[in-house]
């Protein structure tokens, strides 16, 4: 592990109305890690993911995915946005949302066929949502909606998965189901990058972590850098966290 660089960010600065939200970020993420991005509210965690994905335009810096610009590597990347940023009233079924995950491999012209439908159904089965495939997404609970979006990402069969607060507003059962799927992805060599807010679960869920508060404080293996010193630097208070040794 660590031989191949999945994501590289150099000198990245993002500002809203001249106020820096991210300042001079350098970040190297090796292939095959399950990494949390942690930091206080307003630290720029979601902004960092959106800048890497080209959703937000930085005022400075460069980003590469496996050594190439994101535009060239788009098919290798899956994104699960924050639940609050999705229009859940859009009239579509859970199955159709998941099927959208296969569109990247089809190009614009082709319609999804039997192969794509099979992939979508298998992805729904992995997240325990197969029996809800014909349900309108607006009729699903928060946890079920999150599972559907995870299934859509799985249907893409990407190399890198970006997830913005995937555990937000889900029940404990869904949270365990999601983290088990993320660990499975890592086992198969995928790279998974997650904006995460629950510091207590970082050692249990992740093997890498990035501390962020407008600037990057530290990045590396959880066992090495998830400590009181980096927590204090990131959150600005004398931080003690109960880590299961």
N, C-alpha and C positions, 0 to 999 in steps of 0.2 A: 504494500500500500504506500501511496505517497510518491510513486515513481512518475505518474502522469498527472498533469495539472488539469483539473476539470474547469475551474473558473479562476480567472486572474483579473484583478482590478488594480489599476495604477492611477494614482494622483486624482481620484474622483472627487469632484466638488459639485454639489447640487444646492441651489438657492431658490427660495420663494420670496418674491418682492425684496430682493437684495439681501435677504437674511439667510446665511448658510444653514442648511438642514443637515448636510453632510460636508465634512471639511477634509480634503486631502487624504482620502481613504486609499490605502494599499491593502489588498487582501488576496491571498493565494489559498485556494481550496483544492486539496488533492482529490483524485478520483476515488470513489468507493467509501466516502465517509458519510455519516449521518450527523449533520451539524446544526446546532441551535444558534440563532442570533438573538442575544439577550441585551436588554438595556431598558432604561426608564421610558415612560411615555414621552413622545417628542424627540426620542434619540435618533430617529431616522431609519428605523429597522425596515418598515414597509417601503420607504423611499429607496433604500439600497437595492432591494429586490426589483423594484420597478425600474430603476436606472439600469440595472444589469439586463433587464428584458426589453429595454428601449421604450418603455411606456412613458417614462419621464426623461427629458433631455438634460443631461448634465451641462454645466457651464465649463467644465474642464475634466480631463481624464480620459482614459481608454479602458475598454473591457474586452476580454476575449473568452470564448468558450472552446475548450480543447484547442487553443492556439489560433482560433479564427474569430472574426467579428460575429456577433450574435445573429445578424441578418443571414449569414451563410449557414449557421448551425441551428436555425429555428426548429427544425424537425427533431433535433436531439433533446429539446427542452420542453417540459410540461410545467404548467403553472396552475396552482390552486389558489384563487384570490380569497381575500377576506370575505366572509359570508355577508357582511353588511354592504358590500359593493356590488352585489348581484341583484338583478330585478327578479324576485321570486314569483311575481305575478304574471310573468311571461307565460302565455298558454302553450305549454309543451310537456311531454311526458318525461319521466325519469329516464326511460330507455333512449329517447331522442337526445337528451343531454349527453348521455354516455357515448352514444353513437357519434356525436360531434368530435369526440376525441380521435376518431379514425380518419377524419377529413384531411388532416395534414399529409397522410400517406397517399391519399387519392388524387391530390391536385384538384383544380377547380371543376373540371369537366365531368369526371366520373361520378356516378351515384354509388352510395354504399351497397355492396352486394352481400351474398351469403357469408363470405369470409369476414367482412367487417361486422356484420350482425352477430356472428359467433363470438368475435373478440369482445364486442360490447356486452353480450350476455355473460361471458366468462368473467369479465371485469366486475359486473354487478354481483355475480356469485361470490367473488373474493371478498367483497365488502358487506355481504349479507343482505343485499337489496334486490335479489332476483324476483322475489314475490311482489315487489312494488314497481315492477318495470312499466306497468301501464298507468300508474298513478300520476296525476298532474303534480309538478314540483311544488306548486303553491299549497298542496294538501299534505305535504310531508312535514314532519317535525324538524327542528333545527339540526339535530344529530343526523337524521336521515338525509337531509339536504347535503350536509357535509360529506356523508358517505357517497352520495351520487357524484359530487364533484371530484372526490378521490377516485371513483371508478372511471370517470372521464379521463383523468390523468393517466391511470393505469392502461386504458385503451390506447393511449398514444404510444406506449412502449418506448418511452424516452430514455435517454442516458442520464439526464439531470432533472430532478424534480424540485421546484421551488414551491413552498407552501407558506401562506401568510396566515398565521394564527389558526391552524387547522383544528385545535382543541377548544376554540372559543365557543361557549354556549352549547357544548355537547355533554351528554351524560357520561358517567364513569365507564359504562360498558362500551360505548362508542369510542371513548378515548383509548381504551385498551385495544380495541379492534384496530384503530388507526395506527397506533404505535407499533403493533405487531406487523402490520402490512409494511410500514416504513422500514422496520428492521429486516423484513424479508427482501425488500428492494435492495438494501445495503448488502445483504448476503450474496445477491446475484451480481454484485459489482456496480450497482447504480450509485449515483451521488444524490443525496437528499439534503436540502437546505431549508430550514424551518424557522420562521419568526415565532418566538416562544416567550411566554411571560411567566410561567410558573417555575421559579428557580429551584424549588424543592425536587422537581422531577428530572432536572437536567442530568444528574449523574446516572439515573436509572435508564433514561430514554436515549441519551446521545453519547457518541464517542468523541465528537469534536464540538467546540464552542467558539463563538466570536462575541466578545464584549464590545458594545457600541454605545457611544453617547456623543453624537455629532462627529467625533473622531473615533477611529478604531483604537480601542484600549489594548486588546490582546486577542490572538487567535491561536488555537492549538488543541491538542488532545485534552479532554475533560480531566483526565487523571493528573495532568501536569499543571493546568492553568485555572481550573475552577476552584479558586481559593478566596479567602477573606480579603486579601490584598487587592485582587482585580475587581472583586465585587464593590469594595470601598471606592476604588478609583472610578468605577462606572456609575455608581448610584450616589456618590457624593456624601455618603454617611458611613459611619463605622459599622460595617455590615458583617453579621455573623450568619452563616447558613448551616443548617444541619445536613451534613453530608454522610450518607451511610458508608462507613469505611469498610 
